[in-house]
Amino acid sequence: MSENEKTKPSFDDLVESRYKSLADQLIDVVITIDVNTLSDTETIRSEVVEEQVEYSWLRIYLNEENEYGFEENDEIKITYVPTGESETFTFSTYEAKGIFRDAKGVLRKSNELDKNTMCLSVNVTKMNKNSDHIPNLRTFFRSSKFYNNPDFIFKEDINLSCEKRGYDNIEHKRVGFKSA
């Protein structure tokens, strides 16, 4: 066999050459490529099948234990009163009462829910790409690229409402923007 008639190394050949360095193995494979059969007219194409969406949690600490009767997928509207900016978030669940380690040291969470703490899902992707309508509100969310680490936010500056349940001003202790 002449040097021009080299054949591709088989998988077995590559396995047998396990003592060769990876670079040497790669060189053996590249040498077998016939550059005359390659075409530079091929186009590279890519297609986004599904855009990635990132979510985070926003916690709302209520004054009273679930006096409002919220259910999963209720829409909670948060309004930043000084500017009138508002955004709607989806209620997902209440926070678990506690996290503990079992006898084997495995981290577990309690099945009991703390009905004083609501967890809302925040679409961080939307917040980062399509949030020009809430220029100040978006700076409160730690997971937002616009996060500005406010020293404090007055409770009175945040209004919570749920149109489905008919609540215009949900009483709360605070909103945990930094968890989102």
Secondary structure as GFF3:
##gff-version 3
##sequence-region A 1 180
A	DSSP	three_ten_helix	3	5	.	.	.	ID=ss1
A	DSSP	alpha_helix	11	16	.	.	.	ID=ss2
A	DSSP	alpha_helix	22	31	.	.	.	ID=ss3
A	DSSP	three_ten_helix	35	37	.	.	.	ID=ss4
A	DSSP	beta_strand	55	62	.	.	.	ID=ss5
A	DSSP	beta_strand	75	80	.	.	.	ID=ss6
A	DSSP	beta_strand	85	96	.	.	.	ID=ss7
A	DSSP	beta_strand	99	101	.	.	.	ID=ss8
A	DSSP	beta_strand	107	109	.	.	.	ID=ss9
A	DSSP	beta_strand	113	123	.	.	.	ID=ss10
A	DSSP	alpha_helix	124	129	.	.	.	ID=ss11
A	DSSP	three_ten_helix	137	140	.	.	.	ID=ss12
A	DSSP	three_ten_helix	155	157	.	.	.	ID=ss13
A	DSSP	beta_strand	158	161	.	.	.	ID=ss14
A	DSSP	beta_strand	172	176	.	.	.	ID=ss15
A	DSSP	three_ten_helix	177	179	.	.	.	ID=ss16
###
